[in-house]
Amino acid sequence: MTSVQRPKRPDKEVDIALLVFIERYANDLLRWDLISFFAQHPDLYDTADNVARNVGRDPRVVRSELGDLVILGILEWDNLHGDHMYQLTQRPDLRRLALKFAEHLNGS
């Protein structure tokens, strides 16, 4: 008699909301890095130049991408003495998913 093994089920269920978040918002490497950076520093309020320096990217490219993330609702911005200041959104649904995204990247 031949035995048949059942395929193993993953230890964790797939988080559909997180997958949709990644597909919609973190859909290229720069966005991935920026969302991860802000989610790892959820209370950060900083300029595009400083963010670019922290993620090791060209400030012009980062500035443009930060603007797109503001339009998408992941980040918020304010004008402080002529500088655009960026921070992670305060919208509970998007903020929670961004933080969960960073947790998964850190292996938590």
N, C-alpha and C positions, 0 to 999 in steps of 0.2 A: 504494500500500500504506500502511495506517495503522500508525503505530508506537504501541505501548502501553508506558507507563513503569510500572515496578514501584514500588510505594510504598516510600519510604525507611524503613529500619529505624532505630530510635533508636540513638544512639551508645552509650547505656548500657542494660543490662538492668534490668528492673524488679526491685527488691528486695522480694520478697513478704513476707519477715519484717519488714522495716521498715514496709511498708504495714499489716500486721496489728497491729504495735505502735501505730502512729498511730491506727488505727481503735479499738483497744481502750483505750488509755491517754490519748492526746492528743485526745480527741473533743469538746472545746470549747475556746474561746479561753483561758480561765483555766488549764486543765490544760496546754494547749500552752505558755503562757508559763512556768508553774512547772516543767514538765519541761525545757524549754529552758534556763531559768535554772540549775537544778541540774546539768544536763549540761554547761553551759558553765563551771560552777564545781564540778567533781566532788569536790573535797576540802572543800567548804564544810560547816560544821556550825553551824547558826544557828537563831534563834528565828523563830516565825511572824511576829512584828511586823517584824523586820528583813527577812525575805524579802518581806513585803508592801510595805515601803518601797522595796526594790530593784526590784520589778516594777511599782510604781505602782498598787497595788490596796488595797482596804479590808481591814484586818487581820482583821476578823471573817469575811469571805468566804474569805480566804486560809487562815485557821486551819482552817475546815471542809474546804476542798479538800485541804489537806495531810493531814488525817486520812484522807480517802478514798484518797489516793495511798499512804498507809502500808498501808491495808487491801489495796490492789491489789498491793503489793509493790514499787512503784517507789521509794518513800522508806522510810527507817527513822527511828525517833525514840528519844530517850532523855530521861530526866528529869534535869536538872542544876539543883540548887538551886531546885526548884519551877518551872523553865521547861522546856517541851517544846523539845527541840533536834532539828532535822531534818537529814537528809543523804541523798544519793543512795544507793540500795541497793548492797550489796556482792555481791548475787547476780550472778555473771558474765554470764549470758544477758541479763537485763534491763538491767544496767549497760552492756553492750556496745551494745545497741540504743538506749538513751538517748543514749549518746555519738555513735552514728552519726546519730541524729535531729538532734542539735545540729550535727554536721558538715554535714549536708545544708542546714540552715537558714543556715549561714554560707557556703554555696556551695562547700564543699570537695569 
